[in-house]
Each structure stands twice: as structure tokens, then as C-alpha cells.
Amino acid sequence: MQYPENRTVVQHLFILDESRTMRFCKEEAVAAFNQTLSSIVSSADADAKDHRLTFLRFGGGGIVQHLYNTRVAFAKPLDTADYHPAGCAPLFDAVGLGIGLIQVASKRQICPVVKMVTIVSDGLDSGSTKYCRKTIAQMIGSLKEANWIFNYIGAHPRVREVCNSLAIDNYYICKVQRAERRPLSIMERMARRSLLDTLNNVRRIPSCHAA
């Protein structure tokens, strides 16, 4: 397939909590990544945009960068066997680092760039040293004014509170129910709707509060 040289670049940042408190929702966390990736790949196949993915995990091994500015065609699904929740949760540092990576990657582009951030976490921070909640909230608020899109997927009862404290409008409360797979299908629809709305040049997408 031939693409125009100046096609829009879509920078996706996915931040996955792998701290010890996520051990109760391993399947949901892995599914969140895989279904978001599936949605991105489907969009890349359907449009002429250059979709790229930066993927960070944080937990017992600190903050680990698995992908950086990688074309989604080369990204692989995550397996539960490769997801080992342990250790502390430097959530704020991971968000700050991830945003910085996307900013650097975007500066290298001469084409229009769309930025989308998805965070999967229980909202607890227990190891950040560079950033605090207030700093991250101010950063997110400023970036939203520059048309960045932030999505949050949480498996805990404090999702709304966490999102309000971080200035994130779009969130999904993922209830941990092993026998009922419906929450994951809702999560996938959220990812698809948010992605499609953004790519259709909507300045601010409606809040997606699926519970």
C-alpha cells in the first residue's frame, strides 16, 4: 500500500501498572493492553495514518520501556505468563517519563501528530521520586489543551476519584469478574470509540464513563 509522505502520525502511549496490588486483576490488565492494541491495529489497517506505540510497564522491576515509537505492525500481544505483578508502584514517574518520550518522538515528526495516552492502574503510587500527583495533574491539564487524549482503565472503586485528581476525563471502571467477560468487551468499545473520535479530528471527545 502506498502512503502519502505527509500522512498524520498517531503516537500512542500505553502505561501498564505491574505492581503487587495488580495481582488480583492480571487477566483484566493484560486484556486491556491486548484489546487496545487490537483497536489500534484495526485503525491502522483502515486509514492512511502512521500509528506508533510506546509501551511502559512499572512495578517490581522499576519502569521498563518495552516499545518506543514503534509501528504497531511490529507490536506483539501480551501474555499473562509474561505479566508478573510485584513491587512498588511509581505511577507518577511512569506517566511523566512516558509523556516525555512522546514529546521527543513527536518533535522529530514533520507531519501532523495526534497523541493518545492510555493508563491501566489501580491508581496507587508508592515509589515515585521525580513527580508528584499535583505535577502530573498540571501536566495532563496543559497537554489536554494541546489536544492530547488521556484514557484511564482501573480495577478499583476509586477510579473516579483518581481520574479527577489527575485531570483525566475519560475512564473505565473494570470490575474484576472472572466468570463474566462483558467488562472486557466494554473496554474494547471504549478504546475503539476514543480512538475513532480522535482520528476524526474531534477537538475534545465526550467523557466515557462506563461502569
Secondary structure as a PSIPRED ss2 file (coil, helix, strand):
# PSIPRED VFORMAT (PSIPRED V4.0)

   1 M C   1.000  0.000  0.000
   2 Q C   1.000  0.000  0.000
   3 Y C   1.000  0.000  0.000
   4 P C   1.000  0.000  0.000
   5 E C   1.000  0.000  0.000
   6 N C   1.000  0.000  0.000
   7 R C   1.000  0.000  0.000
   8 T C   1.000  0.000  0.000
   9 V E   0.000  0.000  1.000
  10 V E   0.000  0.000  1.000
  11 Q E   0.000  0.000  1.000
  12 H E   0.000  0.000  1.000
  13 L E   0.000  0.000  1.000
  14 F E   0.000  0.000  1.000
  15 I E   0.000  0.000  1.000
  16 L E   0.000  0.000  1.000
  17 D E   0.000  0.000  1.000
  18 E E   0.000  0.000  1.000
  19 S C   1.000  0.000  0.000
  20 R H   0.000  1.000  0.000
  21 T H   0.000  1.000  0.000
  22 M H   0.000  1.000  0.000
  23 R H   0.000  1.000  0.000
  24 F H   0.000  1.000  0.000
  25 C H   0.000  1.000  0.000
  26 K H   0.000  1.000  0.000
  27 E H   0.000  1.000  0.000
  28 E H   0.000  1.000  0.000
  29 A H   0.000  1.000  0.000
  30 V H   0.000  1.000  0.000
  31 A H   0.000  1.000  0.000
  32 A H   0.000  1.000  0.000
  33 F H   0.000  1.000  0.000
  34 N H   0.000  1.000  0.000
  35 Q H   0.000  1.000  0.000
  36 T H   0.000  1.000  0.000
  37 L H   0.000  1.000  0.000
  38 S H   0.000  1.000  0.000
  39 S H   0.000  1.000  0.000
  40 I H   0.000  1.000  0.000
  41 V H   0.000  1.000  0.000
  42 S H   0.000  1.000  0.000
  43 S H   0.000  1.000  0.000
  44 A H   0.000  1.000  0.000
  45 D H   0.000  1.000  0.000
  46 A H   0.000  1.000  0.000
  47 D C   1.000  0.000  0.000
  48 A C   1.000  0.000  0.000
  49 K C   1.000  0.000  0.000
  50 D E   0.000  0.000  1.000
  51 H E   0.000  0.000  1.000
  52 R E   0.000  0.000  1.000
  53 L E   0.000  0.000  1.000
  54 T E   0.000  0.000  1.000
  55 F E   0.000  0.000  1.000
  56 L E   0.000  0.000  1.000
  57 R E   0.000  0.000  1.000
  58 F E   0.000  0.000  1.000
  59 G E   0.000  0.000  1.000
  60 G C   1.000  0.000  0.000
  61 G C   1.000  0.000  0.000
  62 G E   0.000  0.000  1.000
  63 I E   0.000  0.000  1.000
  64 V E   0.000  0.000  1.000
  65 Q E   0.000  0.000  1.000
  66 H E   0.000  0.000  1.000
  67 L E   0.000  0.000  1.000
  68 Y E   0.000  0.000  1.000
  69 N E   0.000  0.000  1.000
  70 T E   0.000  0.000  1.000
  71 R E   0.000  0.000  1.000
  72 V H   0.000  1.000  0.000
  73 A H   0.000  1.000  0.000
  74 F H   0.000  1.000  0.000
  75 A C   1.000  0.000  0.000
  76 K C   1.000  0.000  0.000
  77 P C   1.000  0.000  0.000
  78 L C   1.000  0.000  0.000
  79 D C   1.000  0.000  0.000
  80 T H   0.000  1.000  0.000
  81 A H   0.000  1.000  0.000
  82 D H   0.000  1.000  0.000
  83 Y C   1.000  0.000  0.000
  84 H C   1.000  0.000  0.000
  85 P C   1.000  0.000  0.000
  86 A C   1.000  0.000  0.000
  87 G C   1.000  0.000  0.000
  88 C C   1.000  0.000  0.000
  89 A C   1.000  0.000  0.000
  90 P C   1.000  0.000  0.000
  91 L H   0.000  1.000  0.000
  92 F H   0.000  1.000  0.000
  93 D H   0.000  1.000  0.000
  94 A H   0.000  1.000  0.000
  95 V H   0.000  1.000  0.000
  96 G H   0.000  1.000  0.000
  97 L H   0.000  1.000  0.000
  98 G H   0.000  1.000  0.000
  99 I H   0.000  1.000  0.000
 100 G H   0.000  1.000  0.000
 101 L H   0.000  1.000  0.000
 102 I H   0.000  1.000  0.000
 103 Q H   0.000  1.000  0.000
 104 V H   0.000  1.000  0.000
 105 A H   0.000  1.000  0.000
 106 S H   0.000  1.000  0.000
 107 K H   0.000  1.000  0.000
 108 R C   1.000  0.000  0.000
 109 Q C   1.000  0.000  0.000
 110 I C   1.000  0.000  0.000
 111 C C   1.000  0.000  0.000
 112 P C   1.000  0.000  0.000
 113 V E   0.000  0.000  1.000
 114 V E   0.000  0.000  1.000
 115 K E   0.000  0.000  1.000
 116 M E   0.000  0.000  1.000
 117 V E   0.000  0.000  1.000
 118 T E   0.000  0.000  1.000
 119 I E   0.000  0.000  1.000
 120 V E   0.000  0.000  1.000
 121 S C   1.000  0.000  0.000
 122 D C   1.000  0.000  0.000
 123 G C   1.000  0.000  0.000
 124 L C   1.000  0.000  0.000
 125 D C   1.000  0.000  0.000
 126 S C   1.000  0.000  0.000
 127 G C   1.000  0.000  0.000
 128 S C   1.000  0.000  0.000
 129 T C   1.000  0.000  0.000
 130 K C   1.000  0.000  0.000
 131 Y C   1.000  0.000  0.000
 132 C C   1.000  0.000  0.000
 133 R H   0.000  1.000  0.000
 134 K H   0.000  1.000  0.000
 135 T H   0.000  1.000  0.000
 136 I H   0.000  1.000  0.000
 137 A H   0.000  1.000  0.000
 138 Q H   0.000  1.000  0.000
 139 M H   0.000  1.000  0.000
 140 I H   0.000  1.000  0.000
 141 G H   0.000  1.000  0.000
 142 S H   0.000  1.000  0.000
 143 L H   0.000  1.000  0.000
 144 K H   0.000  1.000  0.000
 145 E H   0.000  1.000  0.000
 146 A C   1.000  0.000  0.000
 147 N C   1.000  0.000  0.000
 148 W C   1.000  0.000  0.000
 149 I E   0.000  0.000  1.000
 150 F E   0.000  0.000  1.000
 151 N E   0.000  0.000  1.000
 152 Y E   0.000  0.000  1.000
 153 I E   0.000  0.000  1.000
 154 G E   0.000  0.000  1.000
 155 A C   1.000  0.000  0.000
 156 H C   1.000  0.000  0.000
 157 P C   1.000  0.000  0.000
 158 R C   1.000  0.000  0.000
 159 V H   0.000  1.000  0.000
 160 R H   0.000  1.000  0.000
 161 E H   0.000  1.000  0.000
 162 V H   0.000  1.000  0.000
 163 C H   0.000  1.000  0.000
 164 N H   0.000  1.000  0.000
 165 S H   0.000  1.000  0.000
 166 L H   0.000  1.000  0.000
 167 A C   1.000  0.000  0.000
 168 I C   1.000  0.000  0.000
 169 D C   1.000  0.000  0.000
 170 N E   0.000  0.000  1.000
 171 Y E   0.000  0.000  1.000
 172 Y E   0.000  0.000  1.000
 173 I E   0.000  0.000  1.000
 174 C C   1.000  0.000  0.000
 175 K C   1.000  0.000  0.000
 176 V C   1.000  0.000  0.000
 177 Q C   1.000  0.000  0.000
 178 R C   1.000  0.000  0.000
 179 A C   1.000  0.000  0.000
 180 E C   1.000  0.000  0.000
 181 R C   1.000  0.000  0.000
 182 R H   0.000  1.000  0.000
 183 P H   0.000  1.000  0.000
 184 L H   0.000  1.000  0.000
 185 S H   0.000  1.000  0.000
 186 I H   0.000  1.000  0.000
 187 M H   0.000  1.000  0.000
 188 E H   0.000  1.000  0.000
 189 R H   0.000  1.000  0.000
 190 M H   0.000  1.000  0.000
 191 A H   0.000  1.000  0.000
 192 R H   0.000  1.000  0.000
 193 R H   0.000  1.000  0.000
 194 S H   0.000  1.000  0.000
 195 L H   0.000  1.000  0.000
 196 L H   0.000  1.000  0.000
 197 D H   0.000  1.000  0.000
 198 T H   0.000  1.000  0.000
 199 L H   0.000  1.000  0.000
 200 N C   1.000  0.000  0.000
 201 N C   1.000  0.000  0.000
 202 V C   1.000  0.000  0.000
 203 R C   1.000  0.000  0.000
 204 R C   1.000  0.000  0.000
 205 I C   1.000  0.000  0.000
 206 P C   1.000  0.000  0.000
 207 S C   1.000  0.000  0.000
 208 C C   1.000  0.000  0.000
 209 H E   0.000  0.000  1.000
 210 A E   0.000  0.000  1.000
 211 A C   1.000  0.000  0.000
